[in-house]
């Protein structure tokens, strides 16, 4: 009886609070996302090309370096060859907009929502970068700051 109650309690806790982050091989179906710039990513966009999602914050020093490299990556590939979405965990959209303007970044930013947080699961640090194939499967995951060449190597997913 005790084990049954313990099992039910564990099921309840893990169902309402995902404790495990997504890993390579997992499926991730992104919902329609509207960026703070007004662009909308839909299922059609996700199914046509690879999607790179980075979870980040304006206060993260490692994210600052990686964002610079992601912006450089965008200059190296043709527009619309890859979906690059930066998912900000900041609470204030204005702070993110000011950050983008100050650094003259061109990448698309979506603010974290409870639904997105649940889909991605628990994070241990930021930045956290995912590459998702057109079928919705995670094929690469990087945690922490990537070196410049590794970020530029993401261009291989452009088509």
ABEGO torsion letter per residue (X at the ends): XAAAAAAAAAAAAAAABBABBBBBGBBBBBBBBBBAAGBBBBAAAAAABBBBBBBBBAABAAAAAAAAAAAAAAAABBBGABBBBBBBABABAAAAAAAAAAAGBABBBBBBBAAAAAAAEBBABOBBBBBBBAAGBBABBBBEBBBAAAAAAAAAABX
